[in-house]
């Protein structure tokens, strides 16, 4: 496979002397599906504009199919490379068919009328984008999603070898976003080289083979999705904490952000220990943190969702090795954490042999005179995998005066009340 | 764009040609002496083909060939020039509100004409012309060049700076014109009359002066009609689709300015034609320039012939300046377009 688009150490910027791209090199292979990602202002759209020759470079060179862009006329470029802009608007009421037909203009000589090949290309482009049925509608009457399909059809009518998409989905609803990306993927499968700028990291992960992460006008990371979309890379470029999960079905990475915590001082200094696991404690830990509590958690297995989130939230965790039952040592550490707490929260965890001792820890806390909140969103019977032992233990705790909360919101209400009593 | 040059386009073209022919004959037959339409047609044919027949008073022939035909044909040419210039500027500015005077043609021409009337009023013209059209034309072209160069950023001419430079220079020149008018005193009437536009006392020489611009400008505009369509999608998009946008803009600005300048030189400032004719035509044909340009030319010609007919007949024998009539028609239509607001399709 040859190199479809080669960007060699380019620098470019806008009139005011500000350099937006500060030396980027990049080679796009034929038939590749490459995504460009990065925070706002990193130069990803500027890179797309430079790659299609609309924006000149002060240094470096760009080659398509081995030919320098500078040696090609705009018509020649437009026959090889087509661009789909973010959005496009015209006040003039062309029909969809007229707009798509304009995509043929780089192939037509000045007074030449369309040949059979042109007509076929136009129809094919409209069929591929599912826009044939509104071919006679005026472009000014279309919805955003329809308009974007038409502009993609226009680009396809150019019959390009390379398609550059500049945030093609940024103005669209999620259903259209997926539709447009599916279309790009399909075209890629039919042999089109695709380079797309995306601001949505999850779309980038789902559709691209290779990602280039830009930061401040330079390439920060370049490689497979797994290599590029790491919490470290995202943290360093976007400046946010994220969790990277895997879509259990496709195995693709997806990313969720962790909201920054703006701790209020209402419950400042109150120490809460959260006994959780499998994601049942995430919301509670985050909320308590936001209320200003000092939060600890345990026992959690390493790699458990709650463990990852606690880590991100900067919460002290009593951790056990992955997929291992709670050992004597960690149980002891957990009890130590509980001893220092003003309040213990036992979340709505499923209980099995592995984490039964977490339940015991909560019961012990109760017996030590700690306030214990039991979150019971689902009845214990439905999440008891210990043959009834957990159910009996929980019933006993009810009798011993544990506070019952039906969801995490109630936990926060209990906290509010407690903090007014304590302060 | 398409191989689909819809059949209805031929219908538009043929009907507008018939309208133009009808307008010419009507305008030529109506006046202080009314001449029957068939006689007009026969004298017209005679003039065109040299085919000789008789059966009408000689005065008719004199009136038509010396007075009405030059006037009507000049009106047609000015209408074409202004309408096509308007189409081109609306395309360049991607704004349906642009008109031929948008980058200072009118203010430059007005200043030129004012200088000719006031300062050089006593001079006899060159080449059989009075100096007024000559200086009006020079003023228009010089202003356009000035605005163009002020707006230029390197080798590019961004439309926003073009618009702003046009407004600034226009205002400046208008102030000078007003100042000269204040000083002018006795010639004020002549200046005002020129500024309001019209075709009184125009002859074949004026027709000959404008004709080259029309016969060059119109085909050149047509040659670039496909690129004008692409330009309406935005300059960046046009480039992505293979149009050399900057050189296209230079050619179109030159052609459109020369069309407008030649029209202004012989007719004074006739407002609104360049704005409303492309609009009206676009409402029927749609925005495709391959049909919009010829239809605007034909309709613009008919429109100016008919408004000129009104201008000289409504209050006969007093002639109302043409600019007043076109504005009386143009302004309400313009307001109507604005009030249609979001529903407007250009």
Contacts between the chains, C-beta under 8 A, distances in Angstrom:
chain1	res1	chain2	res2	distance
A	15	B	153	7.4
A	49	B	236	7.8
A	52	B	240	5.9
A	53	B	239	7.7
A	54	B	236	5.5
A	54	B	239	5.4
A	54	B	240	6.4
A	73	B	242	7.8
A	73	B	244	7.4
A	74	B	239	5.7
A	74	B	242	5.1
A	74	B	243	6.5
A	74	B	244	5.5
A	75	B	242	3.9
A	75	B	244	7.9
A	76	B	242	7.9
A	77	B	242	7.1
A	78	B	240	6.5
A	78	B	241	5.5
A	78	B	242	3.3
A	79	B	242	7.2
A	82	B	240	7.3
A	83	B	240	4.4
A	85	B	236	7.4
A	85	B	237	6.6
A	85	B	240	7.7
A	88	B	233	6.6
A	88	B	234	6.8
A	88	B	237	6.2
A	89	B	234	7.7
A	90	B	94	7.5
A	90	B	232	5.6
A	90	B	233	5.5
A	90	B	234	7.2
A	91	B	94	7.2
A	91	B	95	7.6
A	91	B	96	6.2
A	91	B	346	5.4
A	92	B	94	7.9
A	92	B	96	7.4
A	92	B	232	4.6
A	92	B	282	7.8
A	92	B	287	4.0
A	92	B	346	5.1
A	93	B	286	6.5
A	93	B	287	6.1
A	93	B	345	4.0
A	93	B	346	6.1
A	94	B	229	7.5
A	94	B	232	7.5
A	94	B	286	7.0
A	94	B	287	5.6
A	94	B	288	7.2
A	95	B	286	7.1
A	97	B	2	6.6
A	97	B	4	7.1
A	98	B	1	5.3
A	98	B	2	6.7
A	98	B	229	7.6
A	98	B	286	7.6
A	98	B	288	6.2
A	99	B	233	7.7
A	101	B	1	4.1
A	101	B	2	4.5
A	101	B	4	7.7
A	102	B	1	5.6
A	102	B	229	6.4
A	102	B	230	5.6
A	102	B	233	7.1
A	102	B	241	6.1
A	103	B	241	6.7
A	104	B	1	7.6
A	105	B	1	7.4
A	105	B	226	6.2
A	105	B	227	7.9
A	105	B	230	6.1
A	105	B	241	5.7
A	105	B	242	6.1
A	105	B	243	7.5
A	106	B	241	6.3
A	106	B	242	3.4
A	108	B	226	7.7
A	110	B	223	6.5
A	110	B	226	7.5
A	113	B	3	5.4
A	113	B	5	7.4
A	114	B	2	6.1
A	114	B	3	3.6
A	115	B	3	7.8
A	118	B	3	6.9
A	119	B	3	5.8
A	122	B	2	7.5
A	138	B	345	6.4
A	140	B	345	6.1
A	154	B	241	7.6
A	158	B	241	7.2
